[in-house]
Amino acid sequence: MTIRVRLFAAYREVVGAGELELPAQAGMTVGAVWQSLVTRHPALAGQAPAAALNARLVEADTPLDAGDELAFLPPVSGG
């Protein structure tokens, strides 16, 4: 099973790509995908991204299905 992962802003810069296709195992969660990215790109460690699965905000324990699109969004600040 594969999923498409989209990365925005600083996450895209760290990874060097705005979109990835990653293999995922049945029952894998949003949080597990993030941890796999942190393992490959340690500069992401300590980040707390918002996650959107198929354009809906979700929690880290949300399970994935084949063909899902998962987006990680960095925190936004402003004023």
N, CA, C and O atoms as a Tripos MOL2 file, in Angstrom:
@<TRIPOS>MOLECULE
protein
  316   315    79     0     0
PROTEIN
NO_CHARGES

@<TRIPOS>ATOM
      1 N           0.8520   -1.1590    0.0000 N.3       1 MET1
      2 CA          0.0000    0.0000    0.0000 C.3       1 MET1
      3 C           0.9020    1.2280    0.0000 C.2       1 MET1
      4 O           1.9400    1.2430    0.6610 O.2       1 MET1
      5 N           0.5080    2.2420   -0.7340 N.am      2 THR2
      6 CA          1.2570    3.4960   -0.7410 C.3       2 THR2
      7 C           0.3280    4.6570   -0.3930 C.2       2 THR2
      8 O          -0.8810    4.6080   -0.6160 O.2       2 THR2
      9 N           0.9290    5.6820    0.1530 N.am      3 ILE3
     10 CA          0.2110    6.9220    0.4530 C.3       3 ILE3
     11 C           1.0260    8.0810   -0.1200 C.2       3 ILE3
     12 O           2.2410    7.9840   -0.2910 O.2       3 ILE3
     13 N           0.3360    9.1640   -0.4070 N.am      4 ARG4
     14 CA          1.0160   10.3690   -0.8650 C.3       4 ARG4
     15 C           1.1190   11.3150    0.3230 C.2       4 ARG4
     16 O           0.1340   11.5870    1.0090 O.2       4 ARG4
     17 N           2.3320   11.8100    0.5510 N.am      5 VAL5
     18 CA          2.5880   12.7330    1.6630 C.3       5 VAL5
     19 C           2.9770   14.0760    1.0750 C.2       5 VAL5
     20 O           3.8780   14.1650    0.2420 O.2       5 VAL5
     21 N           2.2950   15.1120    1.5130 N.am      6 ARG6
     22 CA          2.6030   16.4740    1.0800 C.3       6 ARG6
     23 C           3.1980   17.2290    2.2600 C.2       6 ARG6
     24 O           2.7270   17.1210    3.3920 O.2       6 ARG6
     25 N           4.2390   17.9930    1.9720 N.am      7 LEU7
     26 CA          4.9540   18.7490    2.9960 C.3       7 LEU7
     27 C           4.9550   20.2160    2.6080 C.2       7 LEU7
     28 O           5.1090   20.5570    1.4360 O.2       7 LEU7
     29 N           4.7820   21.0780    3.5910 N.am      8 PHE8
     30 CA          4.6780   22.5000    3.3310 C.3       8 PHE8
     31 C           5.7290   23.2830    4.0980 C.2       8 PHE8
     32 O           6.2180   22.8460    5.1400 O.2       8 PHE8
     33 N           6.0640   24.4500    3.5610 N.am      9 ALA9
     34 CA          6.9450   25.4430    4.1820 C.3       9 ALA9
     35 C           8.2730   24.8140    4.6190 C.2       9 ALA9
     36 O           8.9520   24.1760    3.8140 O.2       9 ALA9
     37 N           8.6360   24.9910    5.8770 N.am     10 ALA10
     38 CA          9.9350   24.5180    6.3710 C.3      10 ALA10
     39 C          10.0870   23.0080    6.2240 C.2      10 ALA10
     40 O          11.1970   22.5270    5.9970 O.2      10 ALA10
     41 N           9.0030   22.2530    6.3460 N.am     11 TYR11
     42 CA          9.1030   20.7870    6.1950 C.3      11 TYR11
     43 C           9.5500   20.4350    4.7880 C.2      11 TYR11
     44 O          10.3770   19.5430    4.6020 O.2      11 TYR11
     45 N           9.0170   21.1200    3.8110 N.am     12 ARG12
     46 CA          9.4040   20.8850    2.4160 C.3      12 ARG12
     47 C          10.8920   21.1920    2.2330 C.2      12 ARG12
     48 O          11.6010   20.4580    1.5450 O.2      12 ARG12
     49 N          11.3550   22.2650    2.8430 N.am     13 GLU13
     50 CA         12.7650   22.6350    2.7190 C.3      13 GLU13
     51 C          13.6790   21.5910    3.3570 C.2      13 GLU13
     52 O          14.7130   21.2490    2.7830 O.2      13 GLU13
     53 N          13.3170   21.0860    4.5230 N.am     14 VAL14
     54 CA         14.1390   20.0850    5.2130 C.3      14 VAL14
     55 C          14.2130   18.7980    4.3960 C.2      14 VAL14
     56 O          15.2920   18.2320    4.2240 O.2      14 VAL14
     57 N          13.0880   18.3430    3.8990 N.am     15 VAL15
     58 CA         13.0310   17.0690    3.1740 C.3      15 VAL15
     59 C          13.5610   17.2150    1.7480 C.2      15 VAL15
     60 O          14.0810   16.2580    1.1740 O.2      15 VAL15
     61 N          13.4290   18.4130    1.1790 N.am     16 GLY16
     62 CA         13.8910   18.6290   -0.1820 C.3      16 GLY16
     63 C          12.8690   18.2670   -1.2380 C.2      16 GLY16
     64 O          13.1960   18.1430   -2.4180 O.2      16 GLY16
     65 N          11.6310   18.0980   -0.8070 N.am     17 ALA17
     66 CA         10.5370   17.7870   -1.7360 C.3      17 ALA17
     67 C           9.2250   18.1990   -1.1030 C.2      17 ALA17
     68 O           9.0670   18.1490    0.1170 O.2      17 ALA17
     69 N           8.2880   18.6050   -1.9380 N.am     18 GLY18
     70 CA          6.9690   18.9770   -1.4400 C.3      18 GLY18
     71 C           5.9950   17.8270   -1.4260 C.2      18 GLY18
     72 O           4.9330   17.9070   -0.8090 O.2      18 GLY18
     73 N           6.3580   16.7560   -2.1070 N.am     19 GLU19
     74 CA          5.4530   15.6000   -2.1980 C.3      19 GLU19
     75 C           6.2710   14.3170   -2.2880 C.2      19 GLU19
     76 O           7.2700   14.2480   -3.0040 O.2      19 GLU19
     77 N           5.8280   13.3060   -1.5480 N.am     20 LEU20
     78 CA          6.4880   12.0010   -1.5380 C.3      20 LEU20
     79 C           5.4380   10.9060   -1.6650 C.2      20 LEU20
     80 O           4.3070   11.0730   -1.2090 O.2      20 LEU20
     81 N           5.8010    9.8040   -2.2730 N.am     21 GLU21
     82 CA          4.9820    8.5940   -2.2010 C.3      21 GLU21
     83 C           5.7200    7.6430   -1.2920 C.2      21 GLU21
     84 O           6.8770    7.3050   -1.5420 O.2      21 GLU21
     85 N           5.0490    7.2050   -0.2240 N.am     22 LEU22
     86 CA          5.6860    6.3380    0.7550 C.3      22 LEU22
     87 C           4.9270    5.0300    0.8880 C.2      22 LEU22
     88 O           3.7000    5.0010    0.7910 O.2      22 LEU22
     89 N           5.6580    3.9550    1.1100 N.am     23 PRO23
     90 CA          4.9680    2.7060    1.4110 C.3      23 PRO23
     91 C           4.3900    2.7790    2.8190 C.2      23 PRO23
     92 O           4.9970    3.3670    3.7150 O.2      23 PRO23
     93 N           3.2460    2.1960    3.0090 N.am     24 ALA24
     94 CA          2.6140    2.1620    4.3350 C.3      24 ALA24
     95 C           2.0480    0.7720    4.5570 C.2      24 ALA24
     96 O           1.5660    0.1260    3.6270 O.2      24 ALA24
     97 N           2.1120    0.3300    5.7800 N.am     25 GLN25
     98 CA          1.5760   -0.9710    6.1430 C.3      25 GLN25
     99 C           0.1630   -0.8190    6.6630 C.2      25 GLN25
    100 O          -0.2130    0.2390    7.1700 O.2      25 GLN25
    101 N          -0.6150   -1.8740    6.5380 N.am     26 ALA26
    102 CA         -1.9830   -1.8540    7.0560 C.3      26 ALA26
    103 C          -1.9570   -1.4850    8.5330 C.2      26 ALA26
    104 O          -1.1420   -2.0040    9.2950 O.2      26 ALA26
    105 N          -2.8420   -0.5960    8.9290 N.am     27 GLY27
    106 CA         -2.9350   -0.1760   10.3190 C.3      27 GLY27
    107 C          -1.9670    0.9260   10.7030 C.2      27 GLY27
    108 O          -1.9630    1.3660   11.8530 O.2      27 GLY27
    109 N          -1.1460    1.3830    9.7640 N.am     28 MET28
    110 CA         -0.2020    2.4550   10.0580 C.3      28 MET28
    111 C          -0.9720    3.7390   10.3560 C.2      28 MET28
    112 O          -2.0380    3.9800    9.7900 O.2      28 MET28
    113 N          -0.4260    4.5530   11.2430 N.am     29 THR29
    114 CA         -1.1060    5.7900   11.6450 C.3      29 THR29
    115 C          -0.3680    7.0170   11.1040 C.2      29 THR29
    116 O           0.7610    6.9330   10.6220 O.2      29 THR29
    117 N          -1.0420    8.1400   11.2030 N.am     30 VAL30
    118 CA         -0.4610    9.4220   10.8200 C.3      30 VAL30
    119 C           0.8280    9.6580   11.6070 C.2      30 VAL30
    120 O           1.8380   10.0690   11.0360 O.2      30 VAL30
    121 N           0.7950    9.4020   12.8980 N.am     31 GLY31
    122 CA          1.9720    9.6010   13.7470 C.3      31 GLY31
    123 C           3.1360    8.7160   13.3440 C.2      31 GLY31
    124 O           4.2880    9.1450   13.4150 O.2      31 GLY31
    125 N           2.8620    7.4960   12.9250 N.am     32 ALA32
    126 CA          3.9260    6.5850   12.4900 C.3      32 ALA32
    127 C           4.5930    7.0970   11.2180 C.2      32 ALA32
    128 O           5.8040    6.9540   11.0520 O.2      32 ALA32
    129 N           3.8220    7.6870   10.3330 N.am     33 VAL33
    130 CA          4.4020    8.2660    9.1120 C.3      33 VAL33
    131 C           5.3060    9.4350    9.4920 C.2      33 VAL33
    132 O           6.4160    9.5490    8.9720 O.2      33 VAL33
    133 N           4.8500   10.2990   10.3860 N.am     34 TRP34
    134 CA          5.6720   11.4160   10.8130 C.3      34 TRP34
    135 C           6.9810   10.9080   11.4210 C.2      34 TRP34
    136 O           8.0520   11.4370   11.1240 O.2      34 TRP34
    137 N           6.8950    9.8840   12.2710 N.am     35 GLN35
    138 CA          8.1070    9.3420   12.8970 C.3      35 GLN35
    139 C           9.0650    8.7720   11.8590 C.2      35 GLN35
    140 O          10.2810    8.8890   12.0140 O.2      35 GLN35
    141 N           8.5400    8.1610   10.8080 N.am     36 SER36
    142 CA          9.4200    7.6370    9.7590 C.3      36 SER36
    143 C          10.1210    8.7890    9.0310 C.2      36 SER36
    144 O          11.2790    8.6560    8.6350 O.2      36 SER36
    145 N           9.4250    9.9160    8.8530 N.am     37 LEU37
    146 CA         10.0610   11.0820    8.2490 C.3      37 LEU37
    147 C          11.1490   11.6550    9.1640 C.2      37 LEU37
    148 O          12.2130   12.0540    8.6920 O.2      37 LEU37
    149 N          10.8810   11.6930   10.4650 N.am     38 VAL38
    150 CA         11.8700   12.1930   11.4270 C.3      38 VAL38
    151 C          13.1150   11.3020   11.4140 C.2      38 VAL38
    152 O          14.2380   11.7980   11.5100 O.2      38 VAL38
    153 N          12.9150    9.9950   11.2970 N.am     39 THR39
    154 CA         14.0480    9.0790   11.2410 C.3      39 THR39
    155 C          14.9170    9.3690   10.0250 C.2      39 THR39
    156 O          16.1440    9.3390   10.1190 O.2      39 THR39
    157 N          14.2990    9.6460    8.8990 N.am     40 ARG40
    158 CA         15.0420    9.9390    7.6630 C.3      40 ARG40
    159 C          15.5970   11.3560    7.6340 C.2      40 ARG40
    160 O          16.6060   11.6170    6.9790 O.2      40 ARG40
    161 N          14.9470   12.2670    8.3390 N.am     41 HIS41
    162 CA         15.3280   13.6860    8.3270 C.3      41 HIS41
    163 C          15.3240   14.2000    9.7690 C.2      41 HIS41
    164 O          14.3460   14.8120   10.2010 O.2      41 HIS41
    165 N          16.3950   13.9610   10.5110 N.am     42 PRO42
    166 CA         16.4290   14.3210   11.9340 C.3      42 PRO42
    167 C          16.1480   15.7920   12.2320 C.2      42 PRO42
    168 O          15.7720   16.1160   13.3590 O.2      42 PRO42
    169 N          16.3130   16.6830   11.2750 N.am     43 ALA43
    170 CA         16.0150   18.1000   11.5080 C.3      43 ALA43
    171 C          14.5370   18.3270   11.8000 C.2      43 ALA43
    172 O          14.1630   19.3870   12.3010 O.2      43 ALA43
    173 N          13.6930   17.3450   11.4930 N.am     44 LEU44
    174 CA         12.2620   17.4560   11.7900 C.3      44 LEU44
    175 C          11.9360   17.1190   13.2490 C.2      44 LEU44
    176 O          10.8300   17.3860   13.7170 O.2      44 LEU44
    177 N          12.8960   16.5370   13.9590 N.am     45 ALA45
    178 CA         12.6620   16.1150   15.3500 C.3      45 ALA45
    179 C          12.2470   17.3090   16.1950 C.2      45 ALA45
    180 O          12.7540   18.4180   16.0210 O.2      45 ALA45
    181 N          11.3300   17.0710   17.1010 N.am     46 GLY46
    182 CA         10.8540   18.1030   18.0030 C.3      46 GLY46
    183 C           9.7630   18.9830   17.4210 C.2      46 GLY46
    184 O           9.2480   19.8680   18.1040 O.2      46 GLY46
    185 N           9.4120   18.7520   16.1850 N.am     47 GLN47
    186 CA          8.3500   19.5210   15.5400 C.3      47 GLN47
    187 C           6.9910   18.9270   15.9340 C.2      47 GLN47
    188 O           6.8910   17.7420   16.2520 O.2      47 GLN47
    189 N           5.9750   19.7450   15.9100 N.am     48 ALA48
    190 CA          4.6200   19.2910   16.2200 C.3      48 ALA48
    191 C           3.6930   19.7260   15.0820 C.2      48 ALA48
    192 O           2.9930   20.7320   15.1970 O.2      48 ALA48
    193 N           3.6900   18.9720   13.9930 N.am     49 PRO49
    194 CA          2.8920   19.4050   12.8380 C.3      49 PRO49
    195 C           1.4050   19.1530   13.0200 C.2      49 PRO49
    196 O           0.9870   18.2570   13.7540 O.2      49 PRO49
    197 N           0.6290   19.9590   12.3390 N.am     50 ALA50
    198 CA         -0.7840   19.6230   12.1560 C.3      50 ALA50
    199 C          -0.8100   18.6450   10.9830 C.2      50 ALA50
    200 O           0.0450   18.7110   10.0990 O.2      50 ALA50
    201 N          -1.7770   17.7500   10.9730 N.am     51 ALA51
    202 CA         -1.8730   16.7710    9.8990 C.3      51 ALA51
    203 C          -3.2690   16.8070    9.2970 C.2      51 ALA51
    204 O          -4.2730   16.8950   10.0040 O.2      51 ALA51
    205 N          -3.3020   16.7380    7.9900 N.am     52 ALA52
    206 CA         -4.5720   16.6690    7.2700 C.3      52 ALA52
    207 C          -4.5610   15.4070    6.4240 C.2      52 ALA52
    208 O          -3.6410   15.1730    5.6400 O.2      52 ALA52
    209 N          -5.5960   14.6020    6.5950 N.am     53 LEU53
    210 CA         -5.7380   13.3630    5.8400 C.3      53 LEU53
    211 C          -6.9080   13.5400    4.8920 C.2      53 LEU53
    212 O          -8.0500   13.7270    5.3140 O.2      53 LEU53
    213 N          -6.6070   13.4790    3.6110 N.am     54 ASN54
    214 CA         -7.6260   13.6870    2.5790 C.3      54 ASN54
    215 C          -8.3870   14.9950    2.8280 C.2      54 ASN54
    216 O          -9.6140   15.0550    2.7560 O.2      54 ASN54
    217 N          -7.5960   16.0480    3.1270 N.am     55 ALA55
    218 CA         -8.0930   17.4190    3.3060 C.3      55 ALA55
    219 C          -8.9070   17.6440    4.5830 C.2      55 ALA55
    220 O          -9.6470   18.6230    4.6720 O.2      55 ALA55
    221 N          -8.7830   16.7540    5.5690 N.am     56 ARG56
    222 CA         -9.4590   16.9410    6.8620 C.3      56 ARG56
    223 C          -8.4300   16.8490    7.9710 C.2      56 ARG56
    224 O          -7.6230   15.9190    7.9890 O.2      56 ARG56
    225 N          -8.4440   17.7990    8.8980 N.am     57 LEU57
    226 CA         -7.5070   17.7500   10.0160 C.3      57 LEU57
    227 C          -7.7700   16.5090   10.8640 C.2      57 LEU57
    228 O          -8.9160   16.1790   11.1710 O.2      57 LEU57
    229 N          -6.6790   15.8270   11.2400 N.am     58 VAL58
    230 CA         -6.7940   14.5820   11.9950 C.3      58 VAL58
    231 C          -5.7460   14.5540   13.1110 C.2      58 VAL58
    232 O          -4.8240   15.3690   13.1410 O.2      58 VAL58
    233 N          -5.9090   13.6090   14.0110 N.am     59 GLU59
    234 CA         -4.9660   13.3780   15.1040 C.3      59 GLU59
    235 C          -3.9160   12.3530   14.6770 C.2      59 GLU59
    236 O          -4.0850   11.6540   13.6780 O.2      59 GLU59
    237 N          -2.8340   12.2750   15.4450 N.am     60 ALA60
    238 CA         -1.7240   11.3810   15.1270 C.3      60 ALA60
    239 C          -2.1050    9.9050   15.1400 C.2      60 ALA60
    240 O          -1.4610    9.1000   14.4670 O.2      60 ALA60
    241 N          -3.1390    9.5360   15.8940 N.am     61 ASP61
    242 CA         -3.5130    8.1230   15.9930 C.3      61 ASP61
    243 C          -4.4970    7.6780   14.9020 C.2      61 ASP61
    244 O          -5.0270    6.5690   14.9660 O.2      61 ASP61
    245 N          -4.7410    8.5270   13.9140 N.am     62 THR62
    246 CA         -5.6650    8.1950   12.8240 C.3      62 THR62
    247 C          -5.0180    7.1810   11.8910 C.2      62 THR62
    248 O          -3.9050    7.4060   11.4150 O.2      62 THR62
    249 N          -5.7040    6.0590   11.6180 N.am     63 PRO63
    250 CA         -5.1410    5.0560   10.7130 C.3      63 PRO63
    251 C          -5.2530    5.4860    9.2500 C.2      63 PRO63
    252 O          -6.1220    6.2770    8.8820 O.2      63 PRO63
    253 N          -4.3520    4.9460    8.4270 N.am     64 LEU64
    254 CA         -4.2880    5.2630    7.0030 C.3      64 LEU64
    255 C          -4.8230    4.1220    6.1560 C.2      64 LEU64
    256 O          -4.8100    2.9630    6.5690 O.2      64 LEU64
    257 N          -5.2930    4.4690    4.9680 N.am     65 ASP65
    258 CA         -5.7300    3.4920    3.9730 C.3      65 ASP65
    259 C          -4.9310    3.7130    2.6900 C.2      65 ASP65
    260 O          -4.3700    4.7860    2.4730 O.2      65 ASP65
    261 N          -4.8880    2.7010    1.8610 N.am     66 ALA66
    262 CA         -4.1970    2.8040    0.5810 C.3      66 ALA66
    263 C          -4.7460    3.9840   -0.2100 C.2      66 ALA66
    264 O          -5.9550    4.2140   -0.2480 O.2      66 ALA66
    265 N          -3.8420    4.7260   -0.8400 N.am     67 GLY67
    266 CA         -4.2480    5.8430   -1.6700 C.3      67 GLY67
    267 C          -4.5320    7.1360   -0.9400 C.2      67 GLY67
    268 O          -4.8710    8.1340   -1.5750 O.2      67 GLY67
    269 N          -4.4020    7.1480    0.3880 N.am     68 ASP68
    270 CA         -4.6500    8.3710    1.1480 C.3      68 ASP68
    271 C          -3.6420    9.4530    0.7910 C.2      68 ASP68
    272 O          -2.5190    9.1690    0.3730 O.2      68 ASP68
    273 N          -4.0700   10.7060    0.9650 N.am     69 GLU69
    274 CA         -3.1660   11.8440    0.8520 C.3      69 GLU69
    275 C          -3.0390   12.4610    2.2370 C.2      69 GLU69
    276 O          -4.0260   12.8810    2.8400 O.2      69 GLU69
    277 N          -1.8180   12.5060    2.7240 N.am     70 LEU70
    278 CA         -1.5220   13.0080    4.0610 C.3      70 LEU70
    279 C          -0.6640   14.2570    3.9260 C.2      70 LEU70
    280 O           0.3680   14.2280    3.2560 O.2      70 LEU70
    281 N          -1.0720   15.3410    4.5460 N.am     71 ALA71
    282 CA         -0.3120   16.5820    4.5060 C.3      71 ALA71
    283 C           0.1290   16.9520    5.9100 C.2      71 ALA71
    284 O          -0.6450   16.8680    6.8630 O.2      71 ALA71
    285 N           1.4040   17.3700    6.0250 N.am     72 PHE72
    286 CA          1.9240   17.8660    7.2890 C.3      72 PHE72
    287 C           2.1330   19.3610    7.1670 C.2      72 PHE72
    288 O           2.7970   19.8430    6.2500 O.2      72 PHE72
    289 N           1.5450   20.0950    8.1220 N.am     73 LEU73
    290 CA          1.5580   21.5540    8.1050 C.3      73 LEU73
    291 C           2.2970   22.0670    9.3390 C.2      73 LEU73
    292 O           1.9370   21.7140   10.4620 O.2      73 LEU73
    293 N           3.3170   22.8890    9.1470 N.am     74 PRO74
    294 CA          4.0350   23.4220   10.3180 C.3      74 PRO74
    295 C           3.1850   24.4190   11.0730 C.2      74 PRO74
    296 O           2.2320   24.9720   10.5240 O.2      74 PRO74
    297 N           3.5260   24.6550   12.3390 N.am     75 PRO75
    298 CA          2.8080   25.6690   13.1030 C.3      75 PRO75
    299 C           2.9400   27.0280   12.4210 C.2      75 PRO75
    300 O           3.9530   27.3220   11.7860 O.2      75 PRO75
    301 N           1.9210   27.8360   12.5610 N.am     76 VAL76
    302 CA          1.9030   29.1670   11.9360 C.3      76 VAL76
    303 C           1.8500   30.1940   13.0440 C.2      76 VAL76
    304 O           1.1000   30.0540   14.0100 O.2      76 VAL76
    305 N           2.6620   31.2330   12.8880 N.am     77 SER77
    306 CA          2.5860   32.3310   13.8480 C.3      77 SER77
    307 C           2.4470   33.6350   13.0710 C.2      77 SER77
    308 O           2.7740   33.7210   11.8870 O.2      77 SER77
    309 N           1.9780   34.5870   13.7420 N.am     78 GLY78
    310 CA          1.8120   35.8750   13.0730 C.3      78 GLY78
    311 C           1.2090   36.8870   14.0310 C.2      78 GLY78
    312 O           1.0000   36.6210   15.2150 O.2      78 GLY78
    313 N           0.9540   37.9900   13.5050 N.am     79 GLY79
    314 CA          0.3910   38.9770   14.3980 C.3      79 GLY79
    315 C          -0.0040   40.2200   13.6760 C.2      79 GLY79
    316 O          -0.5010   41.1610   14.2940 O.2      79 GLY79
@<TRIPOS>BOND
     1     1     2 1
     2     2     3 1
     3     3     4 2
     4     3     5 am
     5     5     6 1
     6     6     7 1
     7     7     8 2
     8     7     9 am
     9     9    10 1
    10    10    11 1
    11    11    12 2
    12    11    13 am
    13    13    14 1
    14    14    15 1
    15    15    16 2
    16    15    17 am
    17    17    18 1
    18    18    19 1
    19    19    20 2
    20    19    21 am
    21    21    22 1
    22    22    23 1
    23    23    24 2
    24    23    25 am
    25    25    26 1
    26    26    27 1
    27    27    28 2
    28    27    29 am
    29    29    30 1
    30    30    31 1
    31    31    32 2
    32    31    33 am
    33    33    34 1
    34    34    35 1
    35    35    36 2
    36    35    37 am
    37    37    38 1
    38    38    39 1
    39    39    40 2
    40    39    41 am
    41    41    42 1
    42    42    43 1
    43    43    44 2
    44    43    45 am
    45    45    46 1
    46    46    47 1
    47    47    48 2
    48    47    49 am
    49    49    50 1
    50    50    51 1
    51    51    52 2
    52    51    53 am
    53    53    54 1
    54    54    55 1
    55    55    56 2
    56    55    57 am
    57    57    58 1
    58    58    59 1
    59    59    60 2
    60    59    61 am
    61    61    62 1
    62    62    63 1
    63    63    64 2
    64    63    65 am
    65    65    66 1
    66    66    67 1
    67    67    68 2
    68    67    69 am
    69    69    70 1
    70    70    71 1
    71    71    72 2
    72    71    73 am
    73    73    74 1
    74    74    75 1
    75    75    76 2
    76    75    77 am
    77    77    78 1
    78    78    79 1
    79    79    80 2
    80    79    81 am
    81    81    82 1
    82    82    83 1
    83    83    84 2
    84    83    85 am
    85    85    86 1
    86    86    87 1
    87    87    88 2
    88    87    89 am
    89    89    90 1
    90    90    91 1
    91    91    92 2
    92    91    93 am
    93    93    94 1
    94    94    95 1
    95    95    96 2
    96    95    97 am
    97    97    98 1
    98    98    99 1
    99    99   100 2
   100    99   101 am
   101   101   102 1
   102   102   103 1
   103   103   104 2
   104   103   105 am
   105   105   106 1
   106   106   107 1
   107   107   108 2
   108   107   109 am
   109   109   110 1
   110   110   111 1
   111   111   112 2
   112   111   113 am
   113   113   114 1
   114   114   115 1
   115   115   116 2
   116   115   117 am
   117   117   118 1
   118   118   119 1
   119   119   120 2
   120   119   121 am
   121   121   122 1
   122   122   123 1
   123   123   124 2
   124   123   125 am
   125   125   126 1
   126   126   127 1
   127   127   128 2
   128   127   129 am
   129   129   130 1
   130   130   131 1
   131   131   132 2
   132   131   133 am
   133   133   134 1
   134   134   135 1
   135   135   136 2
   136   135   137 am
   137   137   138 1
   138   138   139 1
   139   139   140 2
   140   139   141 am
   141   141   142 1
   142   142   143 1
   143   143   144 2
   144   143   145 am
   145   145   146 1
   146   146   147 1
   147   147   148 2
   148   147   149 am
   149   149   150 1
   150   150   151 1
   151   151   152 2
   152   151   153 am
   153   153   154 1
   154   154   155 1
   155   155   156 2
   156   155   157 am
   157   157   158 1
   158   158   159 1
   159   159   160 2
   160   159   161 am
   161   161   162 1
   162   162   163 1
   163   163   164 2
   164   163   165 am
   165   165   166 1
   166   166   167 1
   167   167   168 2
   168   167   169 am
   169   169   170 1
   170   170   171 1
   171   171   172 2
   172   171   173 am
   173   173   174 1
   174   174   175 1
   175   175   176 2
   176   175   177 am
   177   177   178 1
   178   178   179 1
   179   179   180 2
   180   179   181 am
   181   181   182 1
   182   182   183 1
   183   183   184 2
   184   183   185 am
   185   185   186 1
   186   186   187 1
   187   187   188 2
   188   187   189 am
   189   189   190 1
   190   190   191 1
   191   191   192 2
   192   191   193 am
   193   193   194 1
   194   194   195 1
   195   195   196 2
   196   195   197 am
   197   197   198 1
   198   198   199 1
   199   199   200 2
   200   199   201 am
   201   201   202 1
   202   202   203 1
   203   203   204 2
   204   203   205 am
   205   205   206 1
   206   206   207 1
   207   207   208 2
   208   207   209 am
   209   209   210 1
   210   210   211 1
   211   211   212 2
   212   211   213 am
   213   213   214 1
   214   214   215 1
   215   215   216 2
   216   215   217 am
   217   217   218 1
   218   218   219 1
   219   219   220 2
   220   219   221 am
   221   221   222 1
   222   222   223 1
   223   223   224 2
   224   223   225 am
   225   225   226 1
   226   226   227 1
   227   227   228 2
   228   227   229 am
   229   229   230 1
   230   230   231 1
   231   231   232 2
   232   231   233 am
   233   233   234 1
   234   234   235 1
   235   235   236 2
   236   235   237 am
   237   237   238 1
   238   238   239 1
   239   239   240 2
   240   239   241 am
   241   241   242 1
   242   242   243 1
   243   243   244 2
   244   243   245 am
   245   245   246 1
   246   246   247 1
   247   247   248 2
   248   247   249 am
   249   249   250 1
   250   250   251 1
   251   251   252 2
   252   251   253 am
   253   253   254 1
   254   254   255 1
   255   255   256 2
   256   255   257 am
   257   257   258 1
   258   258   259 1
   259   259   260 2
   260   259   261 am
   261   261   262 1
   262   262   263 1
   263   263   264 2
   264   263   265 am
   265   265   266 1
   266   266   267 1
   267   267   268 2
   268   267   269 am
   269   269   270 1
   270   270   271 1
   271   271   272 2
   272   271   273 am
   273   273   274 1
   274   274   275 1
   275   275   276 2
   276   275   277 am
   277   277   278 1
   278   278   279 1
   279   279   280 2
   280   279   281 am
   281   281   282 1
   282   282   283 1
   283   283   284 2
   284   283   285 am
   285   285   286 1
   286   286   287 1
   287   287   288 2
   288   287   289 am
   289   289   290 1
   290   290   291 1
   291   291   292 2
   292   291   293 am
   293   293   294 1
   294   294   295 1
   295   295   296 2
   296   295   297 am
   297   297   298 1
   298   298   299 1
   299   299   300 2
   300   299   301 am
   301   301   302 1
   302   302   303 1
   303   303   304 2
   304   303   305 am
   305   305   306 1
   306   306   307 1
   307   307   308 2
   308   307   309 am
   309   309   310 1
   310   310   311 1
   311   311   312 2
   312   311   313 am
   313   313   314 1
   314   314   315 1
   315   315   316 2
@<TRIPOS>SUBSTRUCTURE
     1 MET1         2 RESIDUE 1 A MET
     2 THR2         6 RESIDUE 1 A THR
     3 ILE3        10 RESIDUE 1 A ILE
     4 ARG4        14 RESIDUE 1 A ARG
     5 VAL5        18 RESIDUE 1 A VAL
     6 ARG6        22 RESIDUE 1 A ARG
     7 LEU7        26 RESIDUE 1 A LEU
     8 PHE8        30 RESIDUE 1 A PHE
     9 ALA9        34 RESIDUE 1 A ALA
    10 ALA10       38 RESIDUE 1 A ALA
    11 TYR11       42 RESIDUE 1 A TYR
    12 ARG12       46 RESIDUE 1 A ARG
    13 GLU13       50 RESIDUE 1 A GLU
    14 VAL14       54 RESIDUE 1 A VAL
    15 VAL15       58 RESIDUE 1 A VAL
    16 GLY16       62 RESIDUE 1 A GLY
    17 ALA17       66 RESIDUE 1 A ALA
    18 GLY18       70 RESIDUE 1 A GLY
    19 GLU19       74 RESIDUE 1 A GLU
    20 LEU20       78 RESIDUE 1 A LEU
    21 GLU21       82 RESIDUE 1 A GLU
    22 LEU22       86 RESIDUE 1 A LEU
    23 PRO23       90 RESIDUE 1 A PRO
    24 ALA24       94 RESIDUE 1 A ALA
    25 GLN25       98 RESIDUE 1 A GLN
    26 ALA26      102 RESIDUE 1 A ALA
    27 GLY27      106 RESIDUE 1 A GLY
    28 MET28      110 RESIDUE 1 A MET
    29 THR29      114 RESIDUE 1 A THR
    30 VAL30      118 RESIDUE 1 A VAL
    31 GLY31      122 RESIDUE 1 A GLY
    32 ALA32      126 RESIDUE 1 A ALA
    33 VAL33      130 RESIDUE 1 A VAL
    34 TRP34      134 RESIDUE 1 A TRP
    35 GLN35      138 RESIDUE 1 A GLN
    36 SER36      142 RESIDUE 1 A SER
    37 LEU37      146 RESIDUE 1 A LEU
    38 VAL38      150 RESIDUE 1 A VAL
    39 THR39      154 RESIDUE 1 A THR
    40 ARG40      158 RESIDUE 1 A ARG
    41 HIS41      162 RESIDUE 1 A HIS
    42 PRO42      166 RESIDUE 1 A PRO
    43 ALA43      170 RESIDUE 1 A ALA
    44 LEU44      174 RESIDUE 1 A LEU
    45 ALA45      178 RESIDUE 1 A ALA
    46 GLY46      182 RESIDUE 1 A GLY
    47 GLN47      186 RESIDUE 1 A GLN
    48 ALA48      190 RESIDUE 1 A ALA
    49 PRO49      194 RESIDUE 1 A PRO
    50 ALA50      198 RESIDUE 1 A ALA
    51 ALA51      202 RESIDUE 1 A ALA
    52 ALA52      206 RESIDUE 1 A ALA
    53 LEU53      210 RESIDUE 1 A LEU
    54 ASN54      214 RESIDUE 1 A ASN
    55 ALA55      218 RESIDUE 1 A ALA
    56 ARG56      222 RESIDUE 1 A ARG
    57 LEU57      226 RESIDUE 1 A LEU
    58 VAL58      230 RESIDUE 1 A VAL
    59 GLU59      234 RESIDUE 1 A GLU
    60 ALA60      238 RESIDUE 1 A ALA
    61 ASP61      242 RESIDUE 1 A ASP
    62 THR62      246 RESIDUE 1 A THR
    63 PRO63      250 RESIDUE 1 A PRO
    64 LEU64      254 RESIDUE 1 A LEU
    65 ASP65      258 RESIDUE 1 A ASP
    66 ALA66      262 RESIDUE 1 A ALA
    67 GLY67      266 RESIDUE 1 A GLY
    68 ASP68      270 RESIDUE 1 A ASP
    69 GLU69      274 RESIDUE 1 A GLU
    70 LEU70      278 RESIDUE 1 A LEU
    71 ALA71      282 RESIDUE 1 A ALA
    72 PHE72      286 RESIDUE 1 A PHE
    73 LEU73      290 RESIDUE 1 A LEU
    74 PRO74      294 RESIDUE 1 A PRO
    75 PRO75      298 RESIDUE 1 A PRO
    76 VAL76      302 RESIDUE 1 A VAL
    77 SER77      306 RESIDUE 1 A SER
    78 GLY78      310 RESIDUE 1 A GLY
    79 GLY79      314 RESIDUE 1 A GLY
